[in-house]
Amino acid sequence: MQFIDMVGFSFPLLATATAPVDNSMVIAAVLLSLVVIYLASKVGGELSNRLGLPPVLGELVAGVLVGLSVLHLLVFPEGGTDSSSSVIISFLQSTGGLSPQAAQGVFVAQSEVISVLAELGVIILLFEIGLESNLKDLMAVGPQAFVVAVVGVVTPFAAGTIGLMTLFGISAVPAIFAGAALTATSIGITSKVLSEIGRLNSREGQIILGAAIIDDVLGIIVLAVVASLAKDGEVDVYKVIYLIVSATAFLLGAILLGNVFNQAFVKVVNVLKTRGELVIPAFIFAFVMAYLAAAIQLEAILGAFAAGLVLEETDKRKELQKQVIPIADMLVPIFFVTVGAKTDLGVLNPAIPSNQEGLVMAIFLITVAIIGKVVTGLSVFGQPGINRLAIGVGMIPRGEVGLVFAGVGAASGALSKPLGAAIIMMVILTTFLAPPLLRFVFPDPETATTSSGESTADIQES
């Protein structure tokens, strides 16, 4: 992911450009933030699980409660807040001796550290998901996934853009930007939910996952186009061609790499004798792949996912999966709680006149966002008896990917406040609706059967 970088923020960790920051206060603020995050994720996840919902939904809701919308325990500068809005910073001023003059610098540095940890969390999440996926199964559904992804990009983009221009009189560039925001699919949230309900390796799950990956690549290309439009009113054709070629080459290269690298990886691991002999080389490989993806202007999470796919083919995959779990348990909740904390439910308040126009546009965008992805299931071919509704629902959540579009649009000045609020509302609702809807459209994995007559649970245990 390149969210923070895309919206124009840098990471001068533990220091600001204007004044030195007390590192001990930054560490204290980060530690308190992690206490809030872990407590919120655990309480939210447990409550959600007891209600029969995916724990990830509870983590997202808990993030909203502790974040900008309610308790202000976890807030970030990019949300338009300063140190005076942070309960943690106020607590440090009252109990830790933090001076008012240093408060803003500590707040900014603390927020940057948590944002970096959240980015690292989603990279590890996608690496873990790659380890749980089967490359051969993904390739087997490749044609279907590609069709689903293309339909899932073209349908909401065209409907959203044309609808905003004709129904609301929005000019071309902001309408295209909003239409582009509708194309996104949050692979992180969808794959996490599929894993939790035991459907990641089902035919539907593999099509959703493959389509979400392709959708993400297409979304990056669309984002590059609309960002170029917002900047100077014209598209950089060479950059678009470069993104298409580099994305295709990277994904194909990662697949081919799996045939030669996995054996070399096992040989290296067998030579090492100290602690971390398996998990450390695996993370080195994952981070290198994530870096390579980011370096060629793709999403870092795609590189991490590709690394997981490659290592899934090795004889060490089951042992590696077990060793990655506790690391993911430490970092992945930071990502989901942070996504929730950054959402501002204040844009839902109809009493504010400036929000009323945004509410009407939001209803339109939410409708297009849901229908535009649900219809993707109808495009699946050559798969008799497949759950097409589940495939469409799995493509609904925009999550962190939708936030990328909203952030770039806000930073470029292309979006008006009502339209920007409408996009944020669309991202929030599609993100929160998808997990329970996925649980609803998929039958219980204990009783569901595959075309071969085996239960999904049995397949996963084998």
N, C-alpha and C positions, 0 to 999 in steps of 0.2 A: 504494500500500500504506500501511496505517496501523498496522503491527504494533507498532512501538515505542510509538506513542502509545496504542494500545489496551491494552497491558499495563501502562501506568501510568508509563512513563519519560519524562522531559523531557530537553531538550538544552541545559543551560547550558554551551555549548561553551567549552573551554579554561579553565573555572573550576568550582569546586564551591561548594556553598552554605555550606561551613564555613570554607574557607581559600583564599587565592589560590594559583594553580598556576603553576609555572615554565613559561612557554609554550615555551621552547626545548627543555625535556625532553619536553613533549607532542609537539612537532613531530618530535623524534628518535624517540619511540616510534611515532608514526604512520608515519614513513618506514620504520622497521624492520618494522612490520606489513605495509606494502605490499610490501616485499621478499619477505617470507614468502609473502604471498598470490600475487604474480605468479610466484614460483618454483614454488610448489605447483601453481598452475593450469596452468602450462606443462608441467611434468614429468608431472602427472596426465593432462592432455589428450593429450599426445603418446603416452604409454604406452597410454591407452585407445584412441586412434586406430589404433595399430599392432596392437592386439588385435581390431580390427574393430568396436569399440564407439564410441558417440557420445562425443566429447571432453567434453561436459558431465558425463557420469558420472564421468570421471576427475577433473574439477574438484571434484565433490562428495566423492568418496572421499579426494582429497588434503586437502580441508578437514577431514574427520574425523581424518585422521592428524596434522595440525598443530594441531588444536583440543583441546577439553576431554577427549576420549576417550584421546588417546595422548601427543603431544609437549608440549602446553600452550604452544605458541608463540603461539597466537591464542585467547585466552579472554575471556569477557565477564562483567560483574558479574551479569547476569540469570541466569547459569548457577549462581549460588550461590558463585562464586569471589571471591577478593580479590587484591590485588597480589602476595601471596606465591606464588600459583599461576601467575603469568605469568613465563615464561622471559625474555621481552623486558624486563620491568621489572627482573628480577634482573640481567640483563646490563647494563642502564643503571646500576644501583646499583654494579656491580663496575667498570665501565669509564667511565661518563659522569659520575660524581660525584653521582648522584641520591641524596638523603638518604632514610633509612627513613621519616621523618615525612611527606615529600612524595610517597612512592611511591603511596599509595592514590589521592590526588587526580589524579596523572598517569595512573594506570591507568584511572580512571573516564572522564576526559576523552578519552584515546586511544580507548577502547572506543566512546564516543559518536560520535567523528569517523568511525571505521570503519563503524559502524552506519548513519550518515547516507550515507556513500559507497555502501554496499551498497543502501540504499533508492533512491538516485539511479541506481545501476546497473540495477536491475530496471525503473525507469521508462523509462530509455533503451532497455533491451531490448524492452519492449513497444512503444515508439515505432518501433523498427527493424522489429519483426515487423509492425506496422501498415503500414509502408511496403512490406513484401514481400507483403502480402495484397491481395486484390482485392475491393473493396467490392461489386461486382456479383456476384461469385462467392459471397461471404458471404450476400448477400441472397437469392441463388438457392437456397441450402440452409437459409435461415432457418427454415421450418417443421420440417424434419428436425432441425436443431440445437436448436430449442426443445423438441421432444419428447424428444430424447436428454438434454437438460439436466434436464428435469422428472423423467424416470425415474431419472437419476443422482443426484438429490437425494432423492426420495421413497423409493426402494428401500433404500439403505443406512441412511437415517435411521430408517425404520420397523423394519427388521430389527435394527439395532444397539440401539435404545432398548428394544424389546420383549424382545429376547434378554437384555440385561443385567438387566432387571427380573425376568424369569421364571427364567432359568438361574442367575443369580448373586445375586439378592435385592438388587440395587442400588436405592436409592430413586429416585423419579421425576426430581428435578432433575438430579442427576449423570448419570443414565442418558440424559436428554434432551441434556445437554451433550455426552456422548460420542457419541451418535447424530448430533448436529449436526456434530461434527468429521469424521465419515465422509462428509459431503456435499461437502466441499471438492474442488476440482480445481486443480492448479498449472498455470495457463496459461503461466507463464514457462518452466518446465522442459519441458512438452510441446511448446510452440511452438518452443523452441530445438532440440529433438531432431528435430522434423519438418523444420525448416529445414536441419539438418545432413545429413539423409538424403535431401533433395530431394523431400519429400512435402508441403510446406506448402500448395502450391496444387493438390494433388490433390483429388478430391471428398471422400475420407475426411478429408484434412487440414483442409479448409474446414469440414466438419461438426464435427470435433473442436474446432477453434478457436472456431467460433460457439457451440457447446454449452458450452465452457469459460468463455466470456465471460458467457453467461446464467447458467451455474452459479455463477460468482463473484458476480453480482448477487444471485441467490437465496441464496447462502451468507451474504452480508452481512445480508440480511433475517433469515435463521435465527439468525445470531449475535446480532443485536439482540434477538431474542425470548428466546433462552436466557440472554443476559447479564442481561436484565430479570428473568427468572425467578430467576436465582441471586442477584440483588440484593435483591429484596423479595417473591419468591414469586408475582408476578403479571405479566402481559404488558401493556405499554403499547400498547394498540391504535392510538392515534393515531400513535405513532412508527412502528409497522409500516406503517400506511397511507402515512405520509409517505415512508418509504423506498421502497415499491413505486412510488408516483407519481413521485418524484424520479428513481429509476433509469430508469424507462421514458422519462420526458421527456428525460433527459440523452442516452440512447442514440439516441432518435429525432431529437432536436435535432442531434446530431453528424452523423448521416447526412444530414439536410436541409442542414446547413451546408456539406457537401461540394459541393453543387450551385452555391453562390454564392461561397464563400470561395476556392476554388482559383484562379479567374481573377484575383481581386484580389491573391492572394498572388504570382502570377507577375508581375503588373504592378509590384508593389512591388520584387520581386527584380531586375527588369530596370532599375529606376531606380538601384539601389545599385551602386557601383563599387569599394568598398574590400574588403579581405580579409574573408571570412566573409559575403559578401553573400547567400549562399543558406542556409548551415547555421545562422547565428545567428538570422535571422527564423524558421526552422523550429523551432529549440529554444525560442524565445520562445513560439511558438504551442503547442508541446507542453507546456511547463511551465504555461502559462495554463490549458490544458485539464485538466492533471493537478490543478492547484490548484482549479479549479471542481468537479471530481469530489470531491476531498477536502473541500471547503467544504460540500457538500451531503451529507456523510457516506457517500459512495461510496468506492471504492478509487481512489487516484491513478493506478494503473497502467491503469485503464479509460479515464481521460481521455487518457493518453499514447497508448494504443492507438487511440482514436478519432481523435486528431490525426494519427497515421500513416495511418489509413485515408483521411482527408480529403486529405492531401497526396499520397497514392498516385495520386489522380485527376489530378494536374497533369502538365504536360509536363516538369517538372523532376525527376520522381521518380527516374529512373535516376542522374542526376548527384547528387541528394541522398543516395541510398542509398550511393554510393561515399564521400561525405564523412562520413557517419554511422559507417561501419564502424570507422575507427581510434579514434573517440571511444568507441564501444561496446566495442572491444577493451581499452580502458583501464579501464572501469568495470564492465562486466558480470561479469568474473571475480571481482571483489570480492564480488558478491552470492552467487554459487554457492559459493565457498570459505567464505564466512561462514555460509551455511546449514549446510554440513557441519561447520564448526568448532563451532557451537552445539549440535550433537547429542551427547548423552551416552550412549555405548554401555555405560556402567556399569549401566544399567537392564536389560541383557540377562544379567547375572550370576545364574544360578539358585542359586548358593551362598549368596546373601544371603536370609534367610527372608522379608523384607518384599517381595522381588521375585517370589516364587514365585506368589502369588495374581495378581500383575500379569501374569506370563508366561502363565497360563491365559487370562486375559481378553484378553491381547494376541493369542493364537492365534485366539480368537473374532473379535476386531475386525479382524485382518488378513484372515481368511477373508471376512468380510462386506464389507470394503473392496474386495477384489478382485472378488468375485462381483457385488457391488452395482453396480460400474461396467462390468464386462464385459457384463452383460445389456443395457446401454443400446444396444449395437449391434443387438440384436434388434428394437428399436423403430423403426429406420430404415425409412421407407416410400417408395415411388415411386422407388427407386434400384436397378434391376436390375443384378446383377453386382458390387455394391459390396462391399468388404471389411468386413463387419460386426464381425469379431473385432478388426481393427485399430482401429476406432472405439472399441470397448469398452476395449481396452488403453490407448488414448490418454487415456482419462479417469481412469486409475488413480492417477497420482502426486498426493499431497497437498502435498508440499513446503512452501514458505513459507506457503501458505494454511492448511495443517493446523497449522503452528506458531502461527498467530494464535489458533486455537481453543484449543490447549493453553495458550498464554500467558494468555489471558483466563480460562480455567477455573482455572488455578493462582492467578492474582491475586485471583479472586473467592472462593477457598476452597471452591468447589463440588465439587472433585475430591479424592478420597482419594489418597494416594501410590501405591497399587497401580494404581488406575484412571488416574491421571495418567501413570504409567510405561507402561501399556499403550497409551495414546494416542500417546505419543512413539515407541514401538516401531513402531506402525502407520504413523506418518508416515515414519519412517526407511526401513522396508522397502518401502513402496509407492513412495517417491521413488526408491530405488535400483533397484528391480525394473523400473520402467516403461521406462527408456531401452533396455536390452538386449531387452526383450520387444517394444518397438516395432520395433527393427531386425529381430527375428525374424519378426514377423507381416507385415511389409512385404517384398515381393520386391525384388531389386536394381533401382533406378530405371533402370539402363542397359538392362535387358531387359524390364521391366514395360511394358505398353502400356495406353493408355486405351481407352475405348469407341470412339473415333474412329480407333484404330490408330496414333496417334503415341506415341512414348515420352515419359515424364514429363520426362526430361532435355531432350528437344527442345522441349517446351512451355516449360520454364523459360528456355531460351536464347532463344526467340523473344520 
